[in-house]
Amino acid sequence: MISIDPGGQSVQENYKLLIGSVIPRPIALVTTLSEEGVLNAAPFSFFNIVTASPPILSLSVQRKNGLRKDTARNAIAAGAFVVHIADERYAEAMNATAAPVEPHVSEVELAGLTAVPSDCIAVPGIAEARIRMECVLEQALPLGEGEGEGGPSCDLLLGRVVRFHIADELYMDGRIDAADLQPISRLAGNDYARLGDSFTLIRPS
């Protein structure tokens, strides 16, 4: 077995090991609203659940050249964002929102997605997603060490879910039909994965 000291590697080298090892990763397509009223969207796979009481999601937004990306900047300014679960039905459009465009360009419009009003926050969601969660910003934590510039390398956003929106066909007795959802996950590079086969293990009591 190979043993590697991350301190002796570049950020990019460590990044490649992380994204190739921590797989598959769920994908959150996140919408935010800029102060100028532009609806931005971007996919993130550094994303997960923090707690159910209250329901809180985590989202790590990597900075670029030490600067906050639109998602982090907008979410912090507005105090809200919407998380959508990426699935096969709109995978191509989801991928299109990752285009490196200027802040005044709406990735939602660019990808041909449909904005839909939220119930509890000012940030619209996306109609094509069959699960979306309206979130208020619980906390924003600048973390890490930026390569070269010395500042933080990411913004960890903690969002408290204030409204779940779930397609009727996915909701069964308080549970989600994962097979029907057809979620996609991120691997390394440009590779993605479907849900695939599942199996059951009973936890020891």
Backbone as a printed PyTorch tensor [residue, N CA C, xyz], in Angstrom:
tensor([[[  0.8400,  -1.1950,   0.0000],
         [  0.0000,   0.0000,   0.0000],
         [  0.8770,   1.2470,   0.0000]],

        [[  0.5030,   2.2300,  -0.8140],
         [  1.2480,   3.4830,  -0.9030],
         [  0.8130,   4.4230,   0.2150]],

        [[  1.7800,   5.0530,   0.8880],
         [  1.4910,   6.0640,   1.9060],
         [  1.9520,   7.4210,   1.3940]],

        [[  1.0660,   8.4050,   1.4440],
         [  1.3560,   9.7210,   0.8660],
         [  1.1420,  10.8120,   1.9170]],

        [[  2.1010,  11.6880,   2.0560],
         [  1.9990,  12.8450,   2.9460],
         [  1.3860,  13.9890,   2.1530]],

        [[  0.1520,  14.4200,   2.4830],
         [ -0.4670,  15.5110,   1.7210],
         [  0.3300,  16.8080,   1.7920]],

        [[  1.1200,  16.9690,   2.8700],
         [  1.9240,  18.1750,   3.0060],
         [  3.0490,  18.2610,   1.9920]],

        [[  3.3810,  17.1340,   1.3760],
         [  4.4320,  17.1220,   0.3850],
         [  3.9150,  17.1740,  -1.0320]],

        [[  2.6190,  17.4080,  -1.1850],
         [  1.9960,  17.4630,  -2.5080],
         [  1.3700,  18.8320,  -2.7540]],

        [[  1.0760,  19.0880,  -4.0170],
         [  0.3840,  20.3260,  -4.3750],
         [ -1.1030,  20.1890,  -4.0520]],

        [[ -1.8000,  21.3180,  -4.0480],
         [ -3.2390,  21.3090,  -3.8320],
         [ -3.9300,  20.4580,  -4.8970]],

        [[ -3.5030,  20.5930,  -6.1360],
         [ -4.1190,  19.8490,  -7.2310],
         [ -3.9200,  18.3460,  -7.0720]],

        [[ -2.7280,  17.9460,  -6.6110],
         [ -2.4610,  16.5240,  -6.3960],
         [ -3.3370,  15.9610,  -5.2900]],

        [[ -3.5030,  16.7120,  -4.2040],
         [ -4.3800,  16.2690,  -3.1170],
         [ -5.8380,  16.2450,  -3.5630]],

        [[ -6.2030,  17.2290,  -4.3620],
         [ -7.5640,  17.3080,  -4.8930],
         [ -7.8990,  16.0630,  -5.7080]],

        [[ -6.9840,  15.6390,  -6.5470],
         [ -7.2250,  14.4650,  -7.3860],
         [ -7.4110,  13.2090,  -6.5430]],

        [[ -6.6290,  13.0830,  -5.4700],
         [ -6.7820,  11.9110,  -4.5930],
         [ -8.1230,  11.9460,  -3.8610]],

        [[ -8.5310,  13.1160,  -3.4310],
         [ -9.7950,  13.2430,  -2.7060],
         [-10.9870,  12.9190,  -3.5930]],

        [[-11.0520,  13.5380,  -4.7760],
         [-12.2360,  13.3300,  -5.6140],
         [-12.2660,  11.9440,  -6.2410]],

        [[-11.0900,  11.2870,  -6.2910],
         [-11.0600,   9.9240,  -6.7960],
         [-11.3460,   8.8910,  -5.7280]],

        [[-11.2250,   9.2910,  -4.4640],
         [-11.4360,   8.3690,  -3.3450],
         [-12.8180,   8.5060,  -2.7180]],

        [[-13.2600,   9.7370,  -2.5280],
         [-14.5560,   9.9790,  -1.8830],
         [-15.6270,   9.9530,  -2.9650]],

        [[-16.0520,   8.7450,  -3.3240],
         [-17.0180,   8.5500,  -4.4000],
         [-18.0290,   7.4790,  -4.0100]],

        [[-19.2300,   7.5130,  -4.5750],
         [-19.7830,   8.6220,  -5.3640],
         [-20.2220,   9.7630,  -4.4500]],

        [[-20.2660,  10.9770,  -4.9830],
         [-20.6850,  12.1340,  -4.1980],
         [-22.0120,  12.6690,  -4.7350]],

        [[-22.9940,  12.8960,  -3.8640],
         [-24.2580,  13.4750,  -4.3330],
         [-24.0260,  14.8680,  -4.8930]],

        [[-24.8730,  15.2710,  -5.8150],
         [-24.7240,  16.5730,  -6.4730],
         [-25.8860,  17.4870,  -6.1070]],

        [[-25.5500,  18.6590,  -5.6180],
         [-26.5520,  19.6880,  -5.3490],
         [-26.4720,  20.7340,  -6.4490]],

        [[-27.5700,  20.9550,  -7.1480],
         [-27.6470,  22.0990,  -8.0520],
         [-28.2330,  23.2350,  -7.2270]],

        [[-27.4700,  24.3030,  -7.0550],
         [-27.8360,  25.3660,  -6.1170],
         [-28.1790,  26.6530,  -6.8580]],

        [[-29.3180,  27.2260,  -6.5250],
         [-29.6680,  28.5330,  -7.0720],
         [-29.5050,  29.6040,  -5.9970]],

        [[-29.0090,  30.7500,  -6.4390],
         [-28.8800,  31.9180,  -5.5710],
         [-29.3180,  33.1430,  -6.3570]],

        [[-29.6510,  34.1900,  -5.6390],
         [-30.1190,  35.4280,  -6.2670],
         [-29.1410,  36.5450,  -5.9340]],

        [[-28.5890,  37.1800,  -6.9710],
         [-27.6290,  38.2570,  -6.7440],
         [-28.3480,  39.5280,  -6.3060]],

        [[-27.5820,  40.4710,  -5.8080],
         [-28.1630,  41.7440,  -5.3710],
         [-28.7410,  42.5120,  -6.5540]],

        [[-28.2960,  42.1780,  -7.7610],
         [-28.8220,  42.8090,  -8.9750],
         [-30.0380,  42.0650,  -9.5280]],

        [[-30.4430,  40.9880,  -8.8510],
         [-31.6230,  40.2470,  -9.2690],
         [-31.3640,  39.1500, -10.2810]],

        [[-30.1050,  38.7640, -10.4800],
         [-29.7690,  37.6870, -11.4150],
         [-29.8720,  36.3420, -10.6960]],

        [[-30.5900,  35.4040, -11.3020],
         [-30.7260,  34.0690, -10.7260],
         [-29.5710,  33.2060, -11.2310]],

        [[-28.6500,  32.9180, -10.3430],
         [-27.5030,  32.0920, -10.6820],
         [-27.7470,  30.6420, -10.2720]],

        [[-27.0540,  29.7280, -10.9310],
         [-27.1420,  28.3040, -10.5880],
         [-25.7920,  27.6530, -10.8400]],

        [[-25.4570,  26.6730,  -9.9910],
         [-24.1970,  25.9430, -10.1580],
         [-24.2970,  24.6070,  -9.4370]],

        [[-23.6480,  23.5650,  -9.9860],
         [-23.6480,  22.2570,  -9.3380],
         [-22.4580,  22.0940,  -8.3940]],

        [[-22.6930,  21.3840,  -7.2890],
         [-21.6400,  21.1440,  -6.3000],
         [-21.7200,  19.7120,  -5.7970]],

        [[-20.5640,  19.0570,  -5.7390],
         [-20.5360,  17.7020,  -5.1960],
         [-19.8430,  17.6410,  -3.8360]],

        [[-19.3470,  18.7670,  -3.3540],
         [-18.8590,  18.8370,  -1.9810],
         [-20.0760,  19.2400,  -1.1380]],

        [[-20.9760,  18.2780,  -0.9300],
         [-22.3320,  18.5460,  -0.4340],
         [-22.8250,  17.3520,   0.3760]],

        [[-23.5130,  17.6410,   1.5120],
         [-24.0580,  16.5360,   2.3060],
         [-25.0220,  17.0400,   3.3800]],

        [[-25.5220,  16.0690,   4.1940],
         [-26.4090,  16.3520,   5.3250],
         [-25.5610,  16.6120,   6.5620]],

        [[-25.9730,  17.5630,   7.3890],
         [-25.2840,  17.8340,   8.6510],
         [-26.0850,  17.2820,   9.8210]],

        [[-27.3620,  17.6330,   9.8830],
         [-28.2210,  17.1800,  10.9750],
         [-29.6790,  17.2320,  10.5240]],

        [[-30.5300,  16.4760,  11.2210],
         [-31.9620,  16.4930,  10.9100],
         [-32.7470,  17.3410,  11.9030]],

        [[-32.0940,  17.8330,  12.9530],
         [-32.8010,  18.5880,  13.9820],
         [-32.0210,  19.8530,  14.3490]],

        [[-32.2850,  20.9740,  13.6380],
         [-33.1760,  21.1090,  12.4870],
         [-32.4990,  20.5570,  11.2270]],

        [[-33.2360,  20.3880,  10.1330],
         [-32.6150,  19.8760,   8.9190],
         [-31.6170,  20.8870,   8.3460]],

        [[-30.3390,  20.4890,   8.3210],
         [-29.2820,  21.3730,   7.8380],
         [-28.4390,  20.6310,   6.8020]],

        [[-28.1540,  21.3200,   5.6960],
         [-27.3070,  20.7960,   4.6420],
         [-25.9860,  21.5670,   4.6210]],

        [[-24.9280,  20.8980,   4.1840],
         [-23.6320,  21.5660,   4.0410],
         [-23.2510,  21.6450,   2.5740]],

        [[-22.6080,  22.7370,   2.2300],
         [-22.1930,  22.9760,   0.8570],
         [-20.8460,  23.6920,   0.8940]],

        [[-19.8240,  23.0730,   0.3190],
         [-18.5020,  23.6860,   0.2830],
         [-18.2730,  24.2990,  -1.0900]],

        [[-18.1170,  25.6060,  -1.1210],
         [-17.9120,  26.3340,  -2.3740],
         [-16.4490,  26.7600,  -2.4410]],

        [[-15.6950,  26.1330,  -3.3390],
         [-14.2740,  26.4430,  -3.4600],
         [-14.0870,  27.8420,  -4.0440]],

        [[-13.1450,  28.5880,  -3.4910],
         [-12.8510,  29.9170,  -4.0210],
         [-11.9460,  29.8250,  -5.2500]],

        [[-11.9480,  30.8610,  -6.0500],
         [-11.0920,  30.9210,  -7.2300],
         [-10.1740,  32.1250,  -7.1120]],

        [[ -8.8740,  31.8750,  -7.0570],
         [ -7.8820,  32.9410,  -6.8810],
         [ -8.1710,  33.7760,  -5.6350]],

        [[ -8.6640,  33.0900,  -4.6020],
         [ -8.9440,  33.7590,  -3.3360],
         [-10.2670,  34.4790,  -3.2710]],

        [[-11.0140,  34.5080,  -4.3780],
         [-12.2730,  35.2530,  -4.4300],
         [-13.4730,  34.3180,  -4.2990]],

        [[-14.4990,  34.7860,  -3.6330],
         [-15.7280,  33.9990,  -3.5110],
         [-16.4030,  33.8350,  -4.8650]],

        [[-16.9580,  32.6430,  -5.0930],
         [-17.7380,  32.4180,  -6.3020],
         [-19.1330,  33.0140,  -6.1290]],

        [[-19.8580,  33.1350,  -7.2370],
         [-21.1900,  33.7450,  -7.2080],
         [-22.0890,  33.0890,  -6.1630]],

        [[-22.0640,  31.7630,  -6.0860],
         [-22.9610,  31.0490,  -5.1650],
         [-22.7300,  31.4780,  -3.7270]],

        [[-21.4800,  31.4760,  -3.2880],
         [-21.1820,  31.8560,  -1.9050],
         [-21.4860,  33.3300,  -1.6640]],

        [[-21.0740,  34.1760,  -2.5870],
         [-21.2900,  35.6100,  -2.4260],
         [-22.7820,  35.9340,  -2.3540]],

        [[-23.5600,  35.3550,  -3.2570],
         [-25.0040,  35.6220,  -3.2730],
         [-25.7070,  35.0500,  -2.0440]],

        [[-25.3440,  33.8120,  -1.6670],
         [-25.9940,  33.1660,  -0.5230],
         [-25.7290,  33.9390,   0.7590]],

        [[-24.5120,  34.4300,   0.9070],
         [-24.1700,  35.1890,   2.1120],
         [-24.8840,  36.5320,   2.1240]],

        [[-24.9460,  37.1940,   0.9870],
         [-25.6020,  38.5040,   0.9140],
         [-27.1090,  38.3920,   1.1330]],

        [[-27.7320,  37.3750,   0.5240],
         [-29.1920,  37.2240,   0.6100],
         [-29.6260,  36.4110,   1.8230]],

        [[-28.7060,  35.6120,   2.3550],
         [-29.0400,  34.7680,   3.5010],
         [-29.9140,  33.5870,   3.1340]],

        [[-29.8770,  33.1690,   1.8670],
         [-30.7440,  32.0730,   1.4330],
         [-30.2490,  31.4870,   0.1200]],

        [[-30.6460,  30.2340,  -0.1320],
         [-30.3570,  29.5630,  -1.4000],
         [-31.2650,  28.3460,  -1.5130]],

        [[-31.3240,  27.7630,  -2.7040],
         [-32.1540,  26.5800,  -2.9230],
         [-31.2690,  25.4370,  -3.4010]],

        [[-31.4250,  24.2750,  -2.7710],
         [-30.6780,  23.0790,  -3.1500],
         [-31.6050,  22.1410,  -3.9110]],

        [[-31.1610,  21.7070,  -5.0870],
         [-31.9110,  20.7570,  -5.9110],
         [-31.0950,  19.4870,  -6.0400]],

        [[-31.7440,  18.3410,  -5.9650],
         [-31.0500,  17.0710,  -6.1430],
         [-30.9460,  16.7750,  -7.6360]],

        [[-29.7210,  16.6040,  -8.1130],
         [-29.5000,  16.3470,  -9.5370],
         [-29.9540,  14.9340,  -9.8990]],

        [[-30.6790,  14.8120, -11.0120],
         [-31.1010,  13.4870, -11.4670],
         [-30.9250,  13.3730, -12.9810]],

        [[-31.1210,  12.1490, -13.4670],
         [-30.8470,  11.8570, -14.8800],
         [-31.6950,  12.6910, -15.8350]],

        [[-32.8940,  13.0710, -15.4180],
         [-33.8180,  13.7520, -16.3160],
         [-33.3000,  15.1080, -16.7860]],

        [[-32.5240,  15.7820, -15.9510],
         [-32.0140,  17.0920, -16.3680],
         [-30.4970,  17.1920, -16.1850]],

        [[-29.8160,  16.0580, -16.3160],
         [-28.3640,  16.0110, -16.1080],
         [-27.6120,  16.9420, -17.0680]],

        [[-27.9990,  16.9540, -18.3420],
         [-27.3070,  17.7980, -19.3210],
         [-27.4640,  19.2790, -18.9770]],

        [[-28.6550,  19.6650, -18.5840],
         [-28.8870,  21.0620, -18.2090],
         [-28.1270,  21.4090, -16.9440]],

        [[-28.1110,  20.4760, -15.9790],
         [-27.3440,  20.6880, -14.7570],
         [-25.8830,  20.9440, -15.0950]],

        [[-25.3210,  20.1360, -15.9830],
         [-23.9260,  20.2900, -16.3670],
         [-23.6800,  21.6320, -17.0620]],

        [[-24.6630,  22.0950, -17.8150],
         [-24.5270,  23.3760, -18.5250],
         [-24.3940,  24.5520, -17.5740]],

        [[-24.9510,  24.4320, -16.3710],
         [-24.8660,  25.5390, -15.4060],
         [-23.4510,  25.7180, -14.8540]],

        [[-22.5640,  24.7520, -15.1190],
         [-21.1820,  24.8620, -14.6450],
         [-20.3280,  25.7380, -15.5640]],

        [[-20.9160,  26.2820, -16.6100],
         [-20.1640,  27.1170, -17.5540],
         [-19.5660,  28.3330, -16.8390]],

        [[-18.3250,  28.6730, -17.1530],
         [-17.6700,  29.8260, -16.5140],
         [-18.1380,  31.1400, -17.1260]],

        [[-19.2640,  31.6530, -16.6440],
         [-19.8260,  32.8890, -17.1880],
         [-19.7190,  34.0190, -16.1730]],

        [[-19.9330,  35.2310, -16.6310],
         [-19.8770,  36.4030, -15.7620],
         [-21.0730,  36.4310, -14.8110]],

        [[-20.9280,  37.1090, -13.6540],
         [-22.0080,  37.1390, -12.6620],
         [-23.3490,  37.6510, -13.1750]],

        [[-23.3360,  38.5250, -14.2000],
         [-24.5900,  39.0870, -14.6980],
         [-25.3370,  38.1230, -15.6210]],

        [[-24.7300,  36.9720, -15.9280],
         [-25.3690,  35.9710, -16.7860],
         [-26.0560,  34.9300, -15.9130]],

        [[-27.3260,  34.6560, -16.1770],
         [-28.0630,  33.6420, -15.4280],
         [-27.8150,  32.2710, -16.0360]],

        [[-27.2050,  31.3770, -15.2480],
         [-26.9790,  30.0160, -15.7180],
         [-28.2910,  29.2670, -15.8890]],

        [[-29.3170,  29.6940, -15.1690],
         [-30.6380,  29.0690, -15.3040],
         [-31.1700,  29.2970, -16.7160]],

        [[-31.0880,  30.5340, -17.1910],
         [-31.5110,  30.8470, -18.5600],
         [-30.5820,  30.1990, -19.5750]],

        [[-29.2910,  30.2410, -19.3140],
         [-28.3050,  29.6700, -20.2200],
         [-28.5620,  28.1810, -20.4600]],

        [[-28.9480,  27.4570, -19.4050],
         [-29.1760,  26.0180, -19.4980],
         [-30.5850,  25.6620, -19.9550]],

        [[-31.4290,  26.6720, -20.1510],
         [-32.8010,  26.4200, -20.5780],
         [-33.6820,  25.8420, -19.4830]],

        [[-33.3410,  26.1250, -18.2360],
         [-34.1370,  25.6480, -17.1070],
         [-35.2280,  26.6570, -16.7660]],

        [[-36.2060,  26.2160, -15.9750],
         [-37.3800,  27.0300, -15.6650],
         [-37.3860,  27.4580, -14.2090]],

        [[-37.3610,  28.7580, -13.9700],
         [-37.4060,  29.2740, -12.6030],
         [-38.8140,  29.1380, -12.0340]],

        [[-38.8890,  28.8160, -10.7390],
         [-40.1770,  28.6800, -10.0620],
         [-40.0640,  29.3710,  -8.6990]],

        [[-41.1000,  30.1390,  -8.2820],
         [-41.0090,  30.8540,  -7.0080],
         [-40.8970,  29.9020,  -5.8170]],

        [[-40.2050,  30.3640,  -4.7960],
         [-40.1220,  29.6190,  -3.5460],
         [-41.2330,  30.0680,  -2.6090]],

        [[-41.5070,  29.2570,  -1.5960],
         [-42.5660,  29.5850,  -0.6420],
         [-42.0830,  30.4860,   0.4920]],

        [[-40.8580,  30.2220,   0.9780],
         [-40.3990,  30.8640,   2.2090],
         [-39.2430,  31.8350,   2.0320]],

        [[-38.5770,  31.7970,   0.8820],
         [-37.4290,  32.6730,   0.6520],
         [-37.5960,  33.3760,  -0.6940]],

        [[-36.7900,  34.3970,  -0.9120],
         [-36.9020,  35.1830,  -2.1510],
         [-36.2160,  34.5090,  -3.3330]],

        [[-35.3560,  33.5430,  -3.0630],
         [-34.5950,  32.8920,  -4.1390],
         [-35.4690,  31.8680,  -4.8590]],

        [[-35.6550,  31.9930,  -6.1730],
         [-36.4310,  30.9920,  -6.9140],
         [-35.6990,  29.6550,  -7.0110]],

        [[-36.4990,  28.6100,  -7.2540],
         [-35.9300,  27.2940,  -7.4990],
         [-36.0320,  26.9580,  -8.9670]],

        [[-35.8040,  25.6850,  -9.2810],
         [-35.8480,  25.2070, -10.6600],
         [-36.9220,  24.1340, -10.7920]],

        [[-37.8300,  24.3330, -11.7260],
         [-38.9910,  23.4540, -11.8680],
         [-38.6160,  22.0430, -12.3110]],

        [[-37.5440,  21.9000, -13.0820],
         [-37.1690,  20.5930, -13.6220],
         [-36.7110,  19.6100, -12.5450]],

        [[-36.2380,  20.1060, -11.4170],
         [-35.7810,  19.2420, -10.3270],
         [-36.9810,  18.6770,  -9.5810]],

        [[-36.9600,  17.3770,  -9.3300],
         [-38.0910,  16.7530,  -8.6460],
         [-37.9520,  16.7740,  -7.1220]],

        [[-36.7980,  17.1750,  -6.6440],
         [-36.6280,  17.4690,  -5.2180],
         [-35.8600,  18.7810,  -5.1050]],

        [[-36.4270,  19.7150,  -4.3820],
         [-35.7030,  20.9420,  -4.0940],
         [-35.9840,  21.3490,  -2.6530]],

        [[-35.0080,  22.0040,  -2.0580],
         [-35.0920,  22.3870,  -0.6520],
         [-34.7240,  23.8540,  -0.4900]],

        [[-35.6710,  24.6250,  -0.0020],
         [-35.4130,  26.0360,   0.2840],
         [-34.6080,  26.1200,   1.5770]],

        [[-33.5190,  26.8690,   1.5390],
         [-32.6350,  26.9620,   2.6990],
         [-32.3810,  28.4070,   3.1030]],

        [[-32.3530,  28.6490,   4.3940],
         [-31.8520,  29.9250,   4.9050],
         [-30.4440,  29.6730,   5.4170]],

        [[-29.5790,  30.6390,   5.2280],
         [-28.1810,  30.4690,   5.6020],
         [-28.0430,  30.4650,   7.1210]],

        [[-27.6490,  29.3310,   7.6540],
         [-27.4360,  29.1920,   9.0900],
         [-26.0690,  29.7400,   9.4880]],

        [[-25.0730,  29.4500,   8.6640],
         [-23.7130,  29.8960,   8.9550],
         [-22.8580,  29.7930,   7.6970]],

        [[-21.9000,  30.6900,   7.5670],
         [-20.9310,  30.6400,   6.4720],
         [-19.5380,  30.6780,   7.0800]],

        [[-18.7590,  29.6380,   6.8230],
         [-17.4460,  29.5160,   7.4370],
         [-16.3540,  29.5410,   6.3690]],

        [[-15.4760,  30.5470,   6.3840],
         [-14.3220,  30.5240,   5.4810],
         [-13.3030,  29.5300,   6.0280]],

        [[-12.9050,  28.5670,   5.2040],
         [-12.0150,  27.5020,   5.6660],
         [-10.8660,  27.2790,   4.6920]],

        [[ -9.8400,  26.5980,   5.1710],
         [ -8.7360,  26.1890,   4.3240],
         [ -7.7060,  27.2800,   4.1180]],

        [[ -6.6950,  26.9300,   3.3370],
         [ -5.6070,  27.8450,   3.0400],
         [ -5.4700,  27.9600,   1.5300]],

        [[ -5.7330,  29.1380,   1.0180],
         [ -5.6410,  29.3440,  -0.4120],
         [ -4.2120,  29.2310,  -0.9070]],

        [[ -4.0320,  28.5460,  -2.0160],
         [ -2.6900,  28.3610,  -2.5760],
         [ -2.2060,  29.6670,  -3.1960]],

        [[ -1.0890,  30.1880,  -2.6930],
         [ -0.5060,  31.4020,  -3.2580],
         [ -0.9930,  32.6670,  -2.5760]],

        [[ -2.3270,  32.8510,  -2.5030],
         [ -2.8450,  34.1180,  -1.9690],
         [ -2.9440,  34.1230,  -0.4480]],

        [[ -2.9040,  32.9360,   0.1850],
         [ -2.8530,  32.8740,   1.6350],
         [ -4.1730,  32.9850,   2.3690]],

        [[ -5.2590,  33.3330,   1.6870],
         [ -6.5540,  33.4370,   2.3610],
         [ -7.2690,  32.1020,   2.3950]],

        [[ -8.5520,  32.0840,   2.7760],
         [ -9.3200,  30.8400,   2.7920],
         [ -9.4370,  30.2380,   1.3940]],

        [[ -9.5650,  28.9210,   1.3230],
         [ -9.6890,  28.2530,   0.0240],
         [-11.1310,  27.9180,  -0.3170]],

        [[-12.0340,  28.0130,   0.6830],
         [-13.4370,  27.7150,   0.4020],
         [-14.3460,  28.4100,   1.4010]],

        [[-15.6290,  28.4180,   1.0640],
         [-16.6630,  28.9010,   1.9780],
         [-17.6030,  27.7410,   2.2470]],

        [[-17.6720,  27.3160,   3.5060],
         [-18.5790,  26.2420,   3.8980],
         [-19.9140,  26.8660,   4.2860]],

        [[-20.9340,  26.5950,   3.4880],
         [-22.2660,  27.1460,   3.7480],
         [-23.1200,  26.1040,   4.4400]],

        [[-23.7230,  26.4690,   5.5460],
         [-24.6560,  25.6020,   6.2540],
         [-26.0490,  26.1840,   6.0760]],

        [[-26.9130,  25.4270,   5.4200],
         [-28.2530,  25.9150,   5.1160],
         [-29.3190,  25.1340,   5.8550]],

        [[-30.1950,  25.8430,   6.5470],
         [-31.3130,  25.1910,   7.2480],
         [-32.5050,  25.0970,   6.3070]],

        [[-32.9790,  23.8960,   6.1060],
         [-34.1010,  23.6710,   5.1890],
         [-35.3840,  24.1790,   5.8320]],

        [[-36.0560,  25.0920,   5.1330],
         [-37.3110,  25.6500,   5.6440],
         [-38.5150,  25.1820,   4.8230]],

        [[-38.2520,  24.5130,   3.7020],
         [-39.3380,  23.9490,   2.9050],
         [-38.7820,  22.8680,   1.9740]],

        [[-39.4260,  21.6910,   2.0090],
         [-39.1270,  20.6200,   1.0660],
         [-40.1560,  20.6680,  -0.0620]],

        [[-39.7050,  20.4990,  -1.2980],
         [-40.6050,  20.3290,  -2.4360],
         [-40.2510,  18.9940,  -3.0880]],

        [[-41.2010,  18.0720,  -3.1150],
         [-40.9460,  16.7160,  -3.5950],
         [-42.0410,  16.3240,  -4.5800]],

        [[-41.6460,  15.8100,  -5.7340],
         [-42.6260,  15.3690,  -6.7320],
         [-43.5090,  14.2700,  -6.1420]],

        [[-44.8010,  14.3340,  -6.4700],
         [-45.7770,  13.3960,  -5.9050],
         [-45.3530,  11.9440,  -6.0650]],

        [[-44.8460,  11.6060,  -7.2540],
         [-44.5330,  10.2090,  -7.5330],
         [-43.3350,   9.6850,  -6.7450]],

        [[-42.5540,  10.5890,  -6.1520],
         [-41.3870,  10.1710,  -5.3830],
         [-41.6850,   9.9740,  -3.9080]],

        [[-42.8080,  10.5340,  -3.4440],
         [-43.1100,  10.5630,  -2.0110],
         [-44.0050,   9.3940,  -1.6320]],

        [[-43.4930,   8.5270,  -0.7620],
         [-44.2460,   7.3350,  -0.3460],
         [-44.1470,   7.1540,   1.1640]],

        [[-45.2480,   7.4660,   1.8760],
         [-45.3050,   7.2820,   3.3320],
         [-44.1250,   7.9360,   4.0470]],

        [[-43.8040,   9.1540,   3.6500],
         [-42.7350,   9.8880,   4.3110],
         [-41.3410,   9.5520,   3.8230]],

        [[-41.2440,   8.7080,   2.8080],
         [-39.9420,   8.3010,   2.2760],
         [-39.8300,   8.6630,   0.7980]],

        [[-38.5940,   8.6570,   0.2990],
         [-38.3210,   8.9710,  -1.0970],
         [-38.0550,   7.6840,  -1.8690]],

        [[-38.6720,   7.5620,  -3.0270],
         [-38.4270,   6.4230,  -3.9180],
         [-37.1500,   6.7160,  -4.7050]],

        [[-36.0310,   6.1600,  -4.2360],
         [-34.7290,   6.4630,  -4.8330],
         [-34.6240,   5.9740,  -6.2710]],

        [[-35.2040,   4.8050,  -6.5560],
         [-35.1200,   4.2530,  -7.9100],
         [-35.8270,   5.1570,  -8.9120]],

        [[-36.9780,   5.6910,  -8.5290],
         [-37.7220,   6.5720,  -9.4160],
         [-37.0440,   7.9370,  -9.5390]],

        [[-36.4030,   8.3910,  -8.4820],
         [-35.6940,   9.6750,  -8.5130],
         [-34.5720,   9.6660,  -9.5490]],

        [[-33.9000,   8.5300,  -9.6950],
         [-32.7630,   8.4070, -10.6230],
         [-31.6920,   9.4790, -10.3680]],

        [[-31.2020,   9.5590,  -9.1290],
         [-30.1790,  10.5580,  -8.8290],
         [-28.8690,  10.2370,  -9.5370]],

        [[-28.0960,  11.2650,  -9.8110],
         [-26.7610,  11.0470, -10.3530],
         [-25.7440,  11.5360,  -9.3330]],

        [[-24.5490,  10.9820,  -9.4060],
         [-23.4960,  11.3560,  -8.4740],
         [-22.2120,  11.6420,  -9.2350]],

        [[-21.3230,  12.3400,  -8.5860],
         [-20.0580,  12.7520,  -9.2080],
         [-18.9550,  11.7850,  -8.8420]],

        [[-18.1450,  11.4610,  -9.8100],
         [-16.9310,  10.6940,  -9.5850],
         [-15.7650,  11.6680,  -9.7700]],

        [[-14.6930,  11.2510, -10.4140],
         [-13.5680,  12.1540, -10.6630],
         [-13.6380,  12.6790, -12.0970]],

        [[-13.0120,  13.8280, -12.3230],
         [-12.9630,  14.3940, -13.6640],
         [-14.3390,  14.6890, -14.2150]],

        [[-14.6170,  14.2000, -15.4270],
         [-15.9110,  14.4060, -16.0710],
         [-16.8460,  13.2150, -15.9170]],

        [[-16.5340,  12.3150, -14.9960],
         [-17.3110,  11.0880, -14.8440],
         [-18.4010,  11.2120, -13.7820]],

        [[-19.5430,  10.5880, -14.1080],
         [-20.6990,  10.5730, -13.2130],
         [-21.1740,   9.1290, -13.0600]],

        [[-22.0660,   8.9050, -12.1000],
         [-22.5920,   7.5620, -11.8870],
         [-24.0920,   7.6250, -11.6510]],

        [[-24.7720,   6.5480, -12.0770],
         [-26.1880,   6.3840, -11.7710],
         [-26.3260,   5.6530, -10.4480]],

        [[-27.5680,   5.4830, -10.0000],
         [-27.8030,   4.8480,  -8.7080],
         [-27.2870,   3.4180,  -8.6850]],

        [[-27.5540,   2.6400,  -9.7340],
         [-27.0520,   1.2640,  -9.7900],
         [-27.7690,   0.3260,  -8.8390]],

        [[-27.1580,  -0.8360,  -8.6030],
         [-27.7540,  -1.8460,  -7.7270],
         [-27.6640,  -1.4180,  -6.2700]],

        [[-28.6420,  -1.8300,  -5.4820],
         [-28.6090,  -1.5560,  -4.0480],
         [-28.7580,  -2.8640,  -3.2810]],

        [[-28.2950,  -2.8740,  -2.0470],
         [-28.4480,  -4.0520,  -1.2000],
         [-28.7040,  -3.5900,   0.2260]],

        [[-29.1720,  -4.4950,   1.0600],
         [-29.5850,  -4.1590,   2.4220],
         [-28.6850,  -4.8580,   3.4420]],

        [[-28.2550,  -4.1170,   4.4540],
         [-27.5560,  -4.6790,   5.6070],
         [-28.2680,  -4.1950,   6.8610]],

        [[-28.6560,  -5.1170,   7.6990],
         [-29.3170,  -4.7510,   8.9650],
         [-28.2640,  -4.3760,   9.9880]],

        [[-28.3870,  -3.2000,  10.5640],
         [-27.4110,  -2.7720,  11.5680],
         [-27.5570,  -3.5760,  12.8390]],

        [[-26.4240,  -3.8570,  13.5250],
         [-26.5060,  -4.5830,  14.7830],
         [-27.2940,  -3.7820,  15.8180]],

        [[-28.0850,  -4.4840,  16.6110],
         [-28.8880,  -3.7930,  17.6420],
         [-28.2950,  -4.0340,  19.0300]]])
